[in-house]
Amino acid sequence: MGSDTPTRRRFLQSAGAATVVTAAGCMGGSNDGGESSGDGGTTAGSMSGGGAQSNTIKYLSDRGDSKQVIDQIISEFESEHDYTVDVTYTSKGTSTDEQLQKMKAAGNPPDIVFDTSADAYRYQRNGNLAPVSEAVQGTGLPDPVNVDGESYFAATMVEPLMGWYRNDLYQENPTNWETWRSEAQRVTEQEGINGYVVQSGQTNNADTQITQYHWQNDVNIYGGPSGDIEVTIDNEQNRQAAVDTYRWIQQMNEYSPNGAGWEWGDAIAALQQENAAAIMSVGGLPILTIQSNRPDLVERLSPTAFPVPNGNQQDKWWAYMEGHVVWNDGNATKGAREFVNFFSKSDKFMDFVLSAPLFQFPPTREGLDSDAVKNNEVIQQHPDVMELVRNNWDAFTSILATGQNGQPNILAADAYGQQVFGQSAEQMLVGGKSPEQTVDWVAQKLRSLQG
C-alpha cells in the first residue's frame, strides 16, 4: 500500500452510528475542536531540536473528534515517560496550516503535527522535519516519506476512495465504463433521478475523482524518480488514453446534476436528497453521514469501486493517509519522537482508528484483519464495505506515490494541493474545451508547477 495526499478536514456528525466522523485530509476546510487543558503558552527551552529541550511536548492536531481516546493515550505515555503532552486542537474554521503558522509566529512551534503524508513530504523537502524511523521501520507500517533511508511520517490510518450507488435503482453493480454509462442513462430517463454525479472545479473531491478516472484507464500522468519527475500525460503512450478518459467523463456528465465546485458534502447531500443515484466519495463517509437522517436510504446503498474500462483491472486505488510528523525546531523534539513511537504501539491505537469506522481504516493489513475491526458493531453492519477494502488492499496508493517505482512525487502533491485535475474537468464541462484540448491544458498546467 502506498501513501496519501494533502489538505484539511472538517467534522461531520453521525448520530446513527453514535460516532463523529472526521472527513480527512481529503475534505478540505477545517474542523471542530478546542484546546486541551494546557495553557498553550511558550515553553522554556531552545527553539531547535539540537538545543536545550523542554519536558512539554506541543502537539497540534485537527482530530478533536477523537479527543477522548487521544487523552487516554497521552495519559498512558505521561505515566511512563518524563514528559507532558499539551495538545492544541484546531478550532472550527481554522486549518492545521493556519494554526501552525500562528504558533511559529508566536515563537511557540509545535513538536508534533497530525497531518497527511503529502504535506509531510513537503515539510521534509523544506527541511522542517525530524525523522521518526523508530516508529515506522520494522513495524509493518507503510513508509511513504522515506528519504535517504530515514522515515519522516508515521501513518495512523488510511481512507480509501469509494463509490456508492442505489441498489434499488441500479439492477446490479455496473462496474465498467460502458455499463455505468448505459445504466446512468436508463436511471436518469426512467427513474426521474440523476444517474451519477460528476464533479469538477477546484475542490479536493473533484480532483481525486478525475485523477482516479485516469488511473482506471491506465494513464500514467507522471514518470521519473523523485528528483526528476516529468509530466507524461500527453506523451504518445498516454495521450489517447487520457483523451478517452475525458470523453467518458463528458458522457457521464449528461446524467449528472451540475457538480461544478462541489465539495464532498455536496455530493453526499445529492445522494441523501435523492437528486442522484450514485456518487464517488471516500470510504463509508456517505452512509455515516446519511444514516442519522435517512436510515431507510442507507439500506438501499451499496459500495462500489470506481468504474473501469472494459477489460481493465482495479490495480491503482487512491487512499488518503494521515498520521504524525515531528517538527525539528520545536522545544521537545526527542520527547516528540518518543510519543509518536508510543502512539502507534498503544493498546488504545485501534480505538483511535475505529473512532470513525468504515471511513478510516488501520494502516496495516494486520490491523485490518484484527479482532478489533472484525468485532466493531458498525463494521459488522456493512460486510460489503470490508470485503471491498480487503479485496483491493494491495491496490491502495495515492498521488504522492506516483514517482518511479512508487517514489514520492512532489509535483503530484503540489498539483493536488491546487486541484489541477478538478480544474481540468471544469475547463471541459463548463469551459467548453474538447477532450483533446483538456489534455493539452492539464499538461501545460502541470509543467508550469515545475517552475
C-alpha positions as CSV (number, residue, x, y, z in Angstrom):
1,M,0.0,0.0,0.0
2,G,1.2,3.4,-0.9
3,S,0.9,6.8,0.7
4,D,-1.6,9.7,0.7
5,T,-2.1,13.4,0.0
6,P,-2.9,16.8,1.4
7,T,-5.2,19.4,3.0
8,R,-7.5,19.7,5.9
9,R,-10.8,18.3,7.1
10,R,-14.0,19.2,8.9
11,F,-16.2,17.2,11.2
12,L,-19.4,15.6,10.2
13,Q,-21.8,14.2,12.9
14,S,-23.2,10.7,12.5
15,A,-25.8,10.2,15.2
16,G,-27.0,6.9,13.9
17,A,-23.6,5.3,14.4
18,A,-23.0,7.2,17.6
19,T,-19.7,8.4,16.2
20,V,-18.3,11.6,14.9
21,V,-16.8,11.3,11.5
22,T,-13.7,13.3,10.6
23,A,-13.6,13.9,6.9
24,A,-10.0,13.6,6.5
25,G,-7.3,15.5,4.6
26,C,-9.5,14.8,1.7
27,M,-12.3,17.0,2.9
28,G,-10.9,20.5,2.5
29,G,-11.8,23.2,5.0
30,S,-11.2,22.5,8.7
31,N,-13.0,21.2,11.7
32,D,-14.4,21.5,15.1
33,G,-12.2,21.1,18.1
34,G,-10.9,23.1,21.0
35,E,-7.9,23.2,23.2
36,S,-6.8,20.7,25.8
37,S,-6.2,21.8,29.4
38,G,-2.7,23.1,28.6
39,D,-2.3,26.8,28.6
40,G,-0.9,27.0,25.1
41,G,1.9,29.3,26.2
42,T,5.5,29.3,25.3
43,T,7.6,26.7,27.0
44,A,11.2,27.1,28.1
45,G,13.9,25.6,26.0
46,S,15.7,26.1,22.7
47,M,13.7,26.5,19.5
48,S,16.0,24.0,17.9
49,G,15.8,20.2,18.2
50,G,19.6,20.3,18.9
51,G,19.5,22.7,21.8
52,A,18.1,22.5,25.4
53,Q,14.9,20.6,25.4
54,S,11.6,21.1,27.3
55,N,9.7,18.4,29.0
56,T,6.5,19.7,27.5
57,I,5.6,18.3,24.1
58,K,3.5,20.6,22.0
59,Y,1.1,18.6,19.8
60,L,-1.0,20.2,17.1
61,S,-4.0,18.1,15.8
62,D,-7.2,18.5,14.0
63,R,-8.6,15.3,15.5
64,G,-10.8,16.9,18.1
65,D,-13.4,14.3,17.3
66,S,-11.0,11.7,18.8
67,K,-10.1,13.7,21.9
68,Q,-11.2,11.2,24.4
69,V,-9.0,8.4,23.1
70,I,-6.1,10.7,22.4
71,D,-6.3,11.9,26.0
72,Q,-6.1,8.2,27.1
73,I,-3.0,7.6,25.0
74,I,-1.4,10.7,26.4
75,S,-2.2,9.7,29.9
76,E,-0.5,6.3,29.3
77,F,2.5,8.0,27.8
78,E,2.9,10.5,30.6
79,S,2.7,7.8,33.2
80,E,5.7,6.0,31.6
81,H,7.8,9.0,30.4
82,D,9.1,12.2,31.9
83,Y,7.1,14.4,29.5
84,T,3.8,16.3,29.5
85,V,1.9,16.4,26.2
86,D,0.0,19.7,25.6
87,V,-2.5,19.3,22.7
88,T,-3.8,22.2,20.6
89,Y,-6.9,21.1,18.6
90,T,-7.5,23.4,15.6
91,S,-10.7,25.3,16.2
92,K,-13.6,25.5,13.8
93,G,-12.8,27.5,10.7
94,T,-9.0,27.2,11.3
95,S,-6.9,24.8,9.2
96,T,-3.9,23.0,10.6
97,D,-1.6,25.0,8.3
98,E,-3.1,28.3,9.6
99,Q,-2.7,27.3,13.2
100,L,0.8,26.0,12.6
101,Q,1.9,29.4,11.2
102,K,0.3,31.2,14.1
103,M,2.2,29.0,16.6
104,K,5.5,29.5,14.8
105,A,5.0,33.3,14.5
106,A,4.4,33.4,18.3
107,G,7.7,31.6,18.9
108,N,5.8,28.5,20.1
109,P,6.1,25.9,17.3
110,P,4.6,22.5,17.8
111,D,6.8,19.4,18.2
112,I,4.2,17.1,16.7
113,V,1.7,17.8,13.9
114,F,-1.0,15.4,12.8
115,D,-1.1,15.7,9.0
116,T,-1.1,13.9,5.7
117,S,1.8,12.1,4.0
118,A,1.9,14.6,1.1
119,D,2.2,17.5,3.5
120,A,4.9,15.6,5.4
121,Y,6.9,15.2,2.2
122,R,6.6,19.0,1.6
123,Y,7.7,19.7,5.1
124,Q,10.7,17.3,4.7
125,R,11.6,18.9,1.4
126,N,11.7,22.3,3.1
127,G,14.0,20.9,5.9
128,N,11.3,21.2,8.7
129,L,11.1,17.6,9.9
130,A,13.0,15.3,12.3
131,P,13.0,11.6,11.4
132,V,10.6,9.1,13.1
133,S,12.2,6.0,11.7
134,E,12.0,4.1,15.0
135,A,8.2,4.4,14.9
136,V,8.0,3.2,11.3
137,Q,10.7,0.9,10.2
138,G,10.3,-2.8,11.1
139,T,6.8,-2.2,12.5
140,G,4.8,-3.1,9.4
141,L,3.6,0.5,8.9
142,P,3.8,1.9,5.4
143,D,6.7,4.2,4.8
144,P,5.6,6.8,2.3
145,V,8.0,9.6,3.2
146,N,11.4,7.7,3.2
147,V,14.3,10.0,2.2
148,D,17.8,8.6,2.2
149,G,16.8,5.8,4.5
150,E,15.1,7.8,7.1
151,S,11.3,7.9,7.7
152,Y,9.6,11.2,8.3
153,F,5.9,10.2,8.6
154,A,4.2,7.7,10.9
155,A,0.8,6.7,9.5
156,T,-2.1,6.1,11.8
157,M,-4.9,5.5,9.2
158,V,-5.9,5.2,5.6
159,E,-9.1,6.5,3.9
160,P,-9.7,4.9,0.5
161,L,-12.0,6.5,-2.1
162,M,-15.2,4.5,-2.7
163,G,-18.4,4.9,-4.6
164,W,-22.0,4.3,-3.5
165,Y,-25.0,3.5,-5.7
166,R,-28.7,2.9,-5.2
167,N,-29.2,-0.8,-5.3
168,D,-32.9,-0.4,-5.8
169,L,-32.4,1.7,-9.0
170,Y,-29.4,0.0,-10.5
171,Q,-30.1,-3.6,-11.5
172,E,-26.5,-4.6,-10.4
173,N,-23.2,-3.0,-9.8
174,P,-22.3,-1.6,-13.2
175,T,-18.6,-2.0,-12.7
176,N,-17.3,-0.9,-16.2
177,W,-17.4,2.3,-18.1
178,E,-19.9,1.2,-20.8
179,T,-22.4,-0.3,-18.3
180,W,-22.1,2.7,-16.0
181,R,-22.9,5.0,-18.9
182,S,-25.9,2.9,-20.1
183,E,-27.3,2.4,-16.6
184,A,-26.8,6.0,-15.7
185,Q,-28.8,6.9,-18.8
186,R,-31.5,4.4,-18.0
187,V,-31.8,5.6,-14.4
188,T,-31.9,9.2,-15.4
189,E,-34.5,8.7,-18.1
190,Q,-36.8,6.1,-16.4
191,E,-36.4,6.8,-12.7
192,G,-36.5,10.6,-12.7
193,I,-33.3,11.0,-10.8
194,N,-29.8,11.9,-12.0
195,G,-27.9,8.6,-12.5
196,Y,-24.5,9.7,-11.5
197,V,-22.5,12.6,-10.1
198,V,-19.5,14.1,-12.0
199,Q,-17.7,16.8,-10.0
200,S,-15.4,19.5,-11.4
201,G,-13.6,22.6,-10.2
202,Q,-11.1,23.5,-7.6
203,T,-12.2,21.1,-4.9
204,N,-10.4,18.0,-3.4
205,N,-13.4,15.7,-4.3
206,A,-13.3,16.7,-7.9
207,D,-9.5,16.4,-8.1
208,T,-9.5,12.9,-6.7
209,Q,-12.4,11.8,-8.9
210,I,-10.8,12.9,-12.1
211,T,-7.4,11.6,-11.2
212,Q,-8.8,8.2,-10.3
213,Y,-10.6,8.0,-13.7
214,H,-7.3,8.4,-15.4
215,W,-5.8,5.7,-13.3
216,Q,-8.7,3.4,-14.1
217,N,-7.7,3.8,-17.8
218,D,-4.0,3.1,-17.2
219,V,-3.0,6.7,-17.8
220,N,0.5,7.4,-16.4
221,I,0.3,11.1,-15.5
222,Y,3.9,11.3,-14.3
223,G,7.2,9.5,-14.8
224,G,10.7,9.5,-13.4
225,P,12.3,9.3,-10.0
226,S,11.6,11.7,-7.1
227,G,14.4,14.1,-8.1
228,D,13.5,14.2,-11.8
229,I,9.7,13.9,-12.1
230,E,8.3,14.5,-15.6
231,V,4.8,15.1,-16.9
232,T,3.8,12.2,-19.2
233,I,0.0,12.5,-19.5
234,D,0.3,13.9,-23.1
235,N,3.1,11.7,-24.5
236,E,2.3,9.2,-27.2
237,Q,1.7,6.3,-24.8
238,N,-0.7,8.2,-22.6
239,R,-2.3,10.9,-24.6
240,Q,-5.1,8.9,-26.3
241,A,-6.0,7.1,-23.1
242,A,-6.3,10.5,-21.4
243,V,-8.4,11.8,-24.2
244,D,-10.7,8.8,-23.9
245,T,-10.9,9.3,-20.1
246,Y,-12.1,12.9,-20.5
247,R,-14.5,11.8,-23.3
248,W,-16.1,9.3,-20.9
249,I,-16.3,11.9,-18.1
250,Q,-18.0,14.2,-20.7
251,Q,-20.6,11.4,-21.5
252,M,-21.3,10.7,-17.8
253,N,-21.9,14.4,-17.1
254,E,-25.0,14.2,-19.3
255,Y,-26.6,12.1,-16.5
256,S,-25.3,14.2,-13.6
257,P,-26.5,17.3,-11.7
258,N,-24.2,20.3,-12.1
259,G,-21.3,19.3,-9.8
260,A,-19.1,22.3,-10.6
261,G,-17.4,23.4,-7.4
262,W,-19.0,20.7,-5.3
263,E,-17.2,19.6,-2.1
264,W,-17.6,16.1,-0.6
265,G,-20.6,17.1,1.4
266,D,-22.4,18.4,-1.7
267,A,-22.3,15.0,-3.4
268,I,-23.4,13.3,-0.3
269,A,-26.3,15.7,0.0
270,A,-27.4,15.0,-3.6
271,L,-27.5,11.3,-2.7
272,Q,-29.4,11.9,0.6
273,Q,-31.9,14.2,-1.1
274,E,-32.4,11.7,-3.9
275,N,-31.1,14.1,-6.5
276,A,-28.6,11.5,-7.6
277,A,-28.4,7.7,-7.7
278,A,-24.6,7.2,-7.5
279,I,-21.6,9.2,-6.2
280,M,-17.9,8.7,-5.8
281,S,-16.8,9.7,-2.3
282,V,-14.4,8.4,0.4
283,G,-14.9,5.2,2.4
284,G,-18.2,4.9,4.3
285,L,-18.5,8.7,4.8
286,P,-21.8,8.9,2.8
287,I,-23.6,6.3,4.9
288,L,-22.2,7.5,8.2
289,T,-23.4,11.0,7.2
290,I,-26.8,9.9,5.8
291,Q,-27.9,7.3,8.4
292,S,-28.9,9.7,11.1
293,N,-31.5,11.4,8.8
294,R,-32.3,8.7,6.3
295,P,-31.7,5.2,7.7
296,D,-34.2,3.9,5.1
297,L,-31.9,5.2,2.4
298,V,-28.7,3.6,3.8
299,E,-30.3,0.2,3.3
300,R,-30.6,1.0,-0.4
301,L,-27.0,2.0,-0.8
302,S,-24.2,-0.4,-1.9
303,P,-20.4,0.3,-2.1
304,T,-18.5,0.1,-5.4
305,A,-15.1,0.6,-6.8
306,F,-14.5,3.3,-9.4
307,P,-15.7,2.4,-12.9
308,V,-13.1,0.7,-15.1
309,P,-12.9,0.5,-18.9
310,N,-13.9,-2.9,-20.3
311,G,-11.0,-5.4,-19.8
312,N,-9.1,-3.3,-17.2
313,Q,-8.4,-4.3,-13.6
314,Q,-8.6,-2.4,-10.4
315,D,-4.8,-2.0,-9.8
316,K,-4.4,1.6,-8.6
317,W,-6.7,2.9,-5.9
318,W,-6.4,6.3,-4.2
319,A,-6.3,6.0,-0.4
320,Y,-5.6,9.0,1.8
321,M,-3.1,8.5,4.6
322,E,-2.8,10.6,7.7
323,G,-0.5,10.4,10.7
324,H,2.3,12.1,12.7
325,V,5.3,14.2,11.8
326,V,7.8,15.7,14.2
327,W,8.8,19.3,13.7
328,N,12.6,19.8,14.1
329,D,12.5,23.3,15.6
330,G,10.1,22.7,18.4
331,N,11.1,22.6,22.1
332,A,10.9,18.8,22.7
333,T,12.0,17.0,19.6
334,K,13.4,14.0,21.4
335,G,10.2,13.6,23.5
336,A,8.0,14.1,20.4
337,R,9.7,11.2,18.6
338,E,9.2,9.0,21.7
339,F,5.5,9.9,21.8
340,V,5.0,9.2,18.1
341,N,6.6,5.8,18.6
342,F,4.4,5.2,21.7
343,F,1.2,6.2,20.0
344,S,1.2,3.6,17.3
345,K,2.1,0.9,19.8
346,S,-0.5,1.9,22.4
347,D,-3.3,-0.6,23.2
348,K,-5.7,2.3,22.5
349,F,-4.4,2.7,19.0
350,M,-7.2,0.7,17.4
351,D,-9.8,2.7,19.5
352,F,-8.3,5.8,17.8
353,V,-8.6,4.3,14.3
354,L,-12.1,3.0,14.9
355,S,-13.5,6.3,16.2
356,A,-14.8,6.6,12.6
357,P,-15.3,3.0,11.4
358,L,-15.8,2.4,7.6
359,F,-14.4,5.9,6.9
360,Q,-10.9,5.4,8.2
361,F,-9.1,2.0,8.3
362,P,-5.9,0.7,10.0
363,P,-2.7,1.5,8.2
364,T,-1.6,-2.2,8.2
365,R,-3.1,-5.4,6.8
366,E,-2.6,-6.9,10.3
367,G,-4.7,-4.2,11.8
368,L,-7.4,-4.6,9.1
369,D,-7.7,-8.3,10.0
370,S,-7.6,-7.7,13.7
371,D,-10.4,-8.7,16.1
372,A,-11.0,-5.1,17.0
373,V,-12.0,-4.5,13.4
374,K,-14.0,-7.7,13.0
375,N,-15.9,-7.1,16.2
376,N,-16.7,-3.4,15.6
377,E,-20.5,-3.0,15.6
378,V,-20.7,-0.5,12.7
379,I,-18.3,-2.6,10.5
380,Q,-20.3,-5.8,11.2
381,Q,-23.4,-4.0,9.7
382,H,-21.6,-3.4,6.4
383,P,-19.6,-6.5,5.4
384,D,-19.7,-5.5,1.8
385,V,-17.5,-2.5,2.6
386,M,-14.9,-4.6,4.3
387,E,-15.0,-7.1,1.5
388,L,-14.3,-4.4,-1.0
389,V,-11.5,-3.0,1.1
390,R,-9.8,-6.3,1.8
391,N,-10.0,-7.5,-1.8
392,N,-8.4,-4.3,-3.0
393,W,-5.9,-3.6,-0.2
394,D,-2.9,-4.2,-2.3
395,A,-4.1,-1.6,-4.9
396,F,-4.3,1.2,-2.3
397,T,-1.9,4.0,-3.1
398,S,-2.1,7.8,-3.6
399,I,-1.0,10.7,-5.7
400,L,2.2,11.0,-3.6
401,A,3.5,7.5,-4.6
402,T,3.5,8.2,-8.3
403,G,7.2,8.6,-8.9
404,Q,9.2,5.8,-10.4
405,N,8.7,2.6,-8.5
406,G,6.4,4.4,-6.1
407,Q,8.8,7.1,-5.1
408,P,7.4,10.3,-3.5
409,N,6.3,12.7,-6.2
410,I,6.2,16.3,-5.0
411,L,4.9,17.6,-8.3
412,A,1.8,15.4,-8.0
413,A,1.3,16.5,-4.4
414,D,1.6,20.2,-5.4
415,A,-0.8,19.6,-8.3
416,Y,-3.3,18.0,-5.9
417,G,-2.9,20.9,-3.5
418,Q,-4.1,23.2,-6.3
419,Q,-6.7,20.8,-7.5
420,V,-5.4,20.9,-11.1
421,F,-7.3,17.8,-12.3
422,G,-10.6,19.1,-10.8
423,Q,-10.0,22.3,-12.7
424,S,-9.3,20.4,-15.9
425,A,-12.7,18.8,-15.8
426,E,-14.2,22.3,-15.3
427,Q,-12.3,23.5,-18.4
428,M,-14.1,20.8,-20.4
429,L,-17.5,20.6,-18.8
430,V,-18.0,24.3,-18.1
431,G,-15.5,26.0,-20.3
432,G,-16.3,24.0,-23.4
433,K,-12.8,22.6,-24.2
434,S,-12.7,19.3,-26.1
435,P,-11.2,16.3,-24.5
436,E,-8.1,16.8,-26.6
437,Q,-7.8,20.4,-25.6
438,T,-8.3,19.4,-22.0
439,V,-5.3,17.1,-22.1
440,D,-3.2,19.9,-23.5
441,W,-4.5,22.3,-20.8
442,V,-3.7,20.0,-17.9
443,A,-0.3,19.0,-19.3
444,Q,0.7,22.7,-19.6
445,K,-0.7,23.4,-16.1
446,L,1.3,20.6,-14.6
447,R,4.5,21.7,-16.3
448,S,4.0,25.2,-15.0
449,L,4.2,23.9,-11.5
450,Q,7.7,22.6,-12.1
451,G,8.9,26.1,-12.3
